[in-house]
Amino acid sequence: MIRWSVGVLVVAVLGCASAPTVVVPDTEVAARMRADLTYLASPALEGRLTGTPGNDSAAAFIARRYGVLGLQPVFVAACPTAPACEKSFFEPFRVLGAANRLDVRIRDRTQNVAALVLGTDTVLDKEYVVVGAHYDHIGPSSIYARDSSPFRLVRLGADDNASGTTSVMELARRFAANPTRRSVLFVNFSAEELGLIGSTFFVENAPVPLRDVITMVNLDMVGRLRSDRLVLHTAGADDRFHQLVDSVEKIPPALSFHLIWQPAADEASDQLSFADEHIPVFSPFTELHADYHRAGDIAERINFAGMEKVVDLTERVIRALANGAGRP
């Protein structure tokens, strides 16, 4: 997540960061998400900074998962012998000027990753719910960091935003197994931290007509649930979202949150690229913390039980949207 106001020696600064109480995963879902997030936020990927090998590895990991789940690729890949070739999970784009602003060298090319679960209704399957999360973070760059050191620090971005990326992959697994009437398009954006570049490029080059996207659901920083406080950022259909959440929370087993409703514009994340196109947006968020954009944002501090609970609520909202009689 970006905020407009604003050898790996991670261990050296962890003592200065907050140390929240972490609940060890005790369900199959939470354990699965822990495994995915631990890889995405591992030192091997060096914080997934756009234009780095770690960012590319994360993209490949996500695409492989979508392939294993049987999701459909949605982008038309360039072909050296024809104007277009087979479908791809990858949408390449360039970051040019943003790359020049960083204090570390990166390639000026990166990619979004996206896949489709086709709807079951032969009429409504031409409408879409987009479910997204950015998978990049700031890695070794100090330009957007909130900590400093004479040593090289790598910000691994466990909550920001390996948590949202992992949640989107878990949701893709659930919808692949049990599709809805409308189609659900899962998108993982790169270059969010550099200024929402990936989601802006996606909107400008969308693989489906934007007029047929009924809602965009964005998951950014959903791994630090505390005292069941959950912020819901919305725009475009606020009353409808209030009604939906009130309804789906009560589906057995009931989900209990202390909900805080805020305008989508309060946090600068990828939902804004869609809101600017007058698409309703819904974005759960477990709030900022002392490790935000610091080296202390590590997998060991993620509340995986809380993440599973946020995913459960988000799934219910998506299903209500994707199976509903009308648009929100």
Secondary structure, 3 states (H helix, E strand, C coil): CECCCCCCCCHHHHCCCCCCCCCCCCCHHHHHHHHHHHHHCCHHHHHHECCCHHHHHHHHHHHHHHHHHCCEECEECCECCECCCCEECEEEEECHHHHHCCCCCCCCEEEEEEEEECCCCCCHHHCEEEEEEECCECECCCCCCCCCCCCCCCECCHHHHHHHHHHHHHHHHHHHHCCCCCEEEEEEECCCCCCCHHHHHHHHCCCCCHHHEEEEEECCCCCCCECCEEEEEEECCHHHHHHHHHHHCCCCCCCCCEEEEEEHHHCECCHHHHHCCCCCEEEEECCCCCCCCCCCCCHHHCCHHHHHHHHHHHHHHHHHHHHCCCCC
